[in-house]
Amino acid sequence: MDINGFGADLKNESQPENDKEKTQVRKRLLFFGRVQGVGFRYRLIRAAKSLGLVGWVKNKADLSVEAEAQGEEKKIRLLVKYMRSVSGPTVTKVQSRRLPTVEGEKDFILRW
C-alpha cells in the first residue's frame, strides 16, 4: 500500500488541528521484527519524504532498524502506522522516544 492511501488517516487523526499538533518534534524510532533485507529502510525514506519529514534511518547490528524522524507529531505517528502495514517486512515492535529537534536538516537520508 502507498503512503497516499493513508492520507485520510492523516486528515482525520487530529481534528480539530491546533498549534501544538503543528509543532515540530523529533523522535527516535526503533523497529523490531523482520525489518532488514526486505527494503524496509527504502520504504521508510520514501514514506517520510512524502510526509515532509526530515531525519535518517539505518540498520543496527541487532537486526533492528533505527530512525530519527522530525516533523509534525501526527505525521510521525502516521509514518509508524504505515511502516507497520507494508507487505514484506514484519514489524513486531516499535519503540519511540522524543528527542530535541535538530536545526538545518533538509532531507530524510540513509545512514550506514
CORGIDA-V538370 format. One record per pair of residues at least 24 apart in sequence whose ideal C-beta (glycine too) atoms are under 10 Angstrom apart, sorted by the first residue. I is the first residue (numbers start at 0). GAP is how many residues later the second one is. D is the distance in Angstrom with one decimal. If there is no record, write none. Layout:
# CORGIDA-V538370
<<I:GAP:D> <I:GAP:D>>
This chain:
# CORGIDA-V538370
<<0:81:7.7> <0:84:6.2> <0:85:6.8> <0:86:7.7> <1:44:9.3> <1:45:8.8> <1:48:8.6> <1:80:9.0> <1:84:9.7> <2:40:8.8> <2:43:7.4> <2:44:4.4> <2:45:8.9> <2:46:9.3> <2:47:5.0> <2:48:6.8> <2:75:7.9> <2:76:8.1> <2:78:10.0> <2:79:5.3> <2:80:9.5> <2:82:9.9> <2:83:9.3> <3:43:9.8> <3:46:7.2> <4:77:8.6> <4:80:9.2> <5:41:8.7> <5:44:9.7> <5:45:9.0> <5:72:5.7> <5:73:9.1> <5:75:6.8> <5:76:5.4> <5:79:8.2> <6:43:9.8> <6:44:9.9> <6:71:9.0> <8:65:9.2> <8:68:9.1> <8:69:6.1> <8:72:6.9> <8:73:8.7> <9:41:7.8> <9:62:9.4> <9:64:6.7> <9:65:6.9> <9:67:9.1> <9:68:5.2> <9:71:9.6> <9:72:9.8> <10:63:9.6> <12:60:9.8> <12:61:5.2> <12:62:9.4> <12:64:6.9> <12:65:6.9> <12:68:9.0> <13:58:9.1> <13:59:8.4> <13:60:5.0> <13:63:8.9> <16:55:9.3> <16:57:8.1> <19:53:8.2> <20:51:6.5> <20:52:6.1> <20:53:5.7> <20:54:9.7> <21:49:9.9> <21:50:5.8> <21:51:8.7> <21:52:8.8> <22:48:10.0> <22:49:7.4> <22:50:7.2> <22:78:9.3> <23:29:9.9> <23:30:9.3> <23:46:6.3> <23:47:6.3> <23:48:7.0> <23:49:8.8> <23:77:5.4> <23:78:9.8> <23:79:9.8> <24:44:8.9> <24:45:7.0> <24:46:7.5> <24:47:7.5> <24:48:5.1> <24:49:9.9> <24:50:9.6> <24:51:6.9> <24:73:6.3> <24:74:8.4> <24:75:9.6> <24:76:6.9> <25:27:9.7> <25:28:9.0> <25:29:7.3> <25:42:6.2> <25:43:7.1> <25:44:4.1> <25:45:8.4> <25:50:8.6> <25:71:9.7> <25:72:7.1> <25:73:4.5> <25:74:6.6> <25:75:4.8> <25:76:6.3> <25:79:9.1> <26:26:9.8> <26:28:8.7> <26:40:8.4> <26:41:7.1> <26:42:5.6> <26:43:7.8> <26:44:9.4> <26:46:8.3> <26:49:5.4> <26:50:9.3> <26:52:9.4> <26:53:8.8> <26:68:10.0> <26:69:5.3> <26:70:6.6> <26:71:5.8> <26:72:6.5> <27:27:9.3> <27:38:6.9> <27:39:7.4> <27:40:5.3> <27:41:8.4> <27:67:8.1> <27:68:7.2> <27:69:4.9> <27:70:8.1> <27:71:5.5> <28:26:9.0> <28:28:8.5> <28:36:8.3> <28:37:7.2> <28:38:4.6> <28:39:7.4> <28:40:6.2> <28:47:7.8> <28:50:8.0> <28:51:6.5> <28:54:8.5> <28:65:6.2> <28:66:7.3> <28:67:5.5> <28:68:8.3> <29:30:7.8> <29:32:9.4> <29:34:5.5> <29:35:7.5> <29:36:5.5> <29:37:8.0> <29:63:8.1> <29:64:6.8> <29:65:4.3> <29:66:7.8> <29:67:8.4> <30:26:9.0> <30:29:9.6> <30:33:6.1> <30:34:4.5> <30:35:7.8> <30:36:7.4> <30:49:8.4> <30:52:6.6> <30:53:8.7> <30:58:8.2> <30:60:5.4> <30:61:8.8> <30:62:7.7> <30:63:5.6> <30:64:8.4> <31:28:9.8> <31:30:8.6> <31:31:8.2> <31:32:4.9> <31:33:8.3> <31:58:9.7> <31:59:7.2> <31:60:5.4> <31:61:4.2> <31:62:7.3> <31:63:7.7> <32:30:9.0> <32:31:8.2> <32:32:9.2> <32:51:9.3> <32:56:7.0> <32:57:4.6> <32:58:4.7> <32:59:3.7> <32:60:6.8> <32:61:9.1> <33:29:8.6> <33:54:8.4> <33:55:5.8> <33:56:4.2> <33:57:8.2> <33:58:8.0> <34:24:8.4> <34:25:9.7> <34:28:7.5> <34:29:6.6> <34:30:4.6> <34:48:8.6> <34:53:9.7> <34:54:5.1> <34:55:7.6> <34:56:6.3> <34:57:8.8> <34:59:9.9> <35:24:8.6> <35:26:9.8> <35:27:5.3> <35:28:7.9> <35:29:6.6> <35:53:8.7> <36:26:9.0> <36:51:9.9> <36:52:9.2> <37:48:9.1> <37:49:9.6> <37:50:4.7> <37:51:4.6> <37:52:8.3> <38:47:8.7> <38:49:6.2> <38:50:7.3> <39:25:5.8> <39:27:9.9> <39:43:7.4> <39:46:7.8> <39:48:7.7> <39:49:4.4> <39:50:9.6> <39:51:8.2> <40:24:6.1> <40:25:9.9> <40:26:8.2> <40:48:9.6> <40:69:6.1> <40:70:9.2> <41:68:7.7> <42:39:8.5> <42:40:7.1> <42:43:5.7> <42:44:10.0> <42:45:8.1> <42:46:7.6> <43:25:8.7> <43:35:7.3> <43:36:9.7> <43:38:8.8> <43:39:5.8> <43:42:9.0> <43:45:9.3> <43:64:8.1> <43:66:9.3> <44:62:9.2> <44:63:5.3> <44:64:7.4> <44:65:6.3> <45:62:8.8> <46:28:9.9> <46:31:8.6> <46:32:5.7> <46:33:9.9> <46:35:5.4> <46:36:6.9> <46:39:8.4> <46:61:9.0> <47:27:8.6> <47:28:8.8> <47:31:5.8> <47:34:9.6> <47:35:9.4> <47:59:9.5> <47:60:4.2> <47:61:9.7> <48:58:7.5> <48:59:5.2> <48:60:9.8> <49:25:9.8> <49:29:9.4> <49:32:9.5> <49:58:9.7> <50:24:4.4> <50:25:8.2> <50:27:6.4> <50:28:5.9> <50:31:8.6> <50:57:9.1> <51:56:9.4> <52:25:9.6> <52:26:6.5> <52:52:9.6> <52:54:9.7> <52:55:5.8> <53:47:9.8> <53:48:8.0> <53:50:9.4> <53:51:4.2> <53:52:6.5> <53:53:6.1> <53:54:5.6> <53:55:8.7> <54:24:9.8> <54:44:9.9> <54:47:8.1> <54:50:6.7> <54:52:8.7> <54:53:5.4> <54:54:7.8> <54:56:9.6> <55:46:9.9> <55:49:8.5> <55:51:8.9> <55:52:6.8> <55:53:5.0> <55:54:7.1> <55:55:4.6> <56:51:7.4> <56:52:7.8> <56:53:6.2> <56:54:6.8> <57:51:9.4> <57:52:7.0> <57:53:3.9> <57:54:6.4> <58:51:9.4> <58:52:9.0> <58:53:8.2> <63:29:8.8> <63:30:9.8> <63:31:8.9> <64:24:8.8> <64:26:9.0> <64:29:9.9> <65:29:9.6> <65:45:8.6> <66:27:9.9> <66:29:10.0> <66:41:8.6> <66:44:9.1> <67:29:9.8> <67:31:6.7> <67:34:7.9> <67:37:9.2> <67:40:9.5> <67:43:9.1> <68:27:9.4> <68:30:9.7> <68:39:7.5> <69:29:8.4> <69:30:9.9> <69:31:5.9> <69:32:6.3> <69:33:9.8> <69:35:6.4> <69:38:9.0> <70:30:9.6> <70:34:10.0> <70:37:9.4> <72:25:9.3> <78:29:9.8>>
